[in-house]
Structure formats: structure tokens, C-alpha cells
Amino acid sequence: DQQVKQISPSLSVQEGRISILNCDYTNSMFDYFLWYKKYPAEGPTFLISISSIKDKNEDGRFTVFLNKSAKHLSLHIVPSQPGDSAVYLCAARSSGDKLTFGTGTRLAVRP
Amino acid sequence: GAVVSQHPSWVICKSGTSVKIECRSLDFQATTMFWYRQFPKQSLMLMATSNEGSKATYEQGVEKDKFLINHASLTLSTLTVTSAHPEDSSFYICSATIGSSNYGYTFGSGTRLTVV
């Protein structure tokens, strides 16, 4: 039973446009959500997070939106840059500080 | 920022041998370290949680006698894959937190284990 799902395995976006990466979850006990950027054979790098008591968090070009009623969150990157091309992982925190990850979405930003 | 160093980055071993993977927090003291593994086209799966000076807590389905975790200091945790088999071939990653995870999780660069 996959508690964190990233349904779209890949996304291709034109440079300068908005990238929207989606994530769904099933466990209502998750209290914190995080987005990571990952390259092959490397560990994830933290991007942005959001507490379950908020619905939006913004950091520069990155904004995360949380819709608790829909158990859905999204990461918006605007404007997208070629350097943003990577795999993006959605993660959710539960008790004991454990993280549950989605399978990731590969973003390709075309110049 | 916080840095976690993980070694080796890749290792090939023969079936039946043991392999040790090290995870070090370089500029902070990690009260909790987590070990994950990732199979191809799957998500990172938590294997175990370790707190300095205490026994690791393993996730369901992870054999504690096969995956030995030692967290003897606040800067070092090790994962030993004992009697490795080809099905243990995977990408193993550690992460560390400082106190409350609201300070964030820092990940190592991962270890690609291939058992032949």
C-alpha cells in the first residue's frame, strides 16, 4: 500500500514556463510534507517543505501548495530553468520522524 | 549547511560476504539516523531508524539480523549487510536529523551495492 503517490513519472516543460509537480497521499496522520530534488546515484537534496497546518509555502521560484481535504500537494516552479531538470521526490512525515517517499517525477526543462 | 558523508559510493561483493556502509555527519551531531534502500523504479523505502547509543528500530519486513545497524556516536552510523545475496543489490541511502526533524533531514550520497 503506497501511502505517497506521484502518479506522473515524467514531465516536460519549456524553459521559462511553470512546472507543476503533483503528489497524493492517503495517510491523514502525516504532519509535514517535503519536496526533494534527486539526481541518479545521489542522495536527495531538500527543496521546500510545508506543515500540515498551512496551505502554502513559498521560497523563491518554488511554491508548495497543500490541500488537506483532497490529500494532495503540489510543487510549482516558476520560471522553470534547464538546471531544474531532475527527479523530484515528494515525502511525508509521520510519527517517529519517519519519511515516506513517492516514486518521483522526472522533470525535463527544455531550453 | 549540514553535510552527511556516506561511504563507499559503490561496492561489488561476492554472495555470502558482508559489506559495511558508513554514514557520517560532518558538521553536526545527528541524534537520529535513518537508513533507506531504493530498488529500480521504486521509491526510497525506510529500513530502520537509529538513535545514538540505542538499538535500531526496524521497519516491518526488514531482517535485523541481516542488516546490522550501529550508531555508536552522534556522528557515525554504520549499516552492515551480512551474508549478502544478489537480491540485496540495491541503492542504500542514509539520512540524519538534528534533534527535531523540523531542522530538516540531510541525506548521504548513497551506496550502490551489487552482489554477484
Interface residues (C-beta under 8 A of the other chain):
Chain A: Q2 V4 Y32 L34 Y36 A41 E42 G43 P44 T45 F46 S49 L89 R93 G96 D97 K98 L99 T100 F101 G102 T103 G104
Chain B: V4 Q6 S9 W10 T32 F34 Y36 K41 Q42 S43 L44 M45 L46 T49 T57 F91 I93 S95 T97 S100 S101 N102 G104 Y105 T106 F107 G108 S109 G110 R112
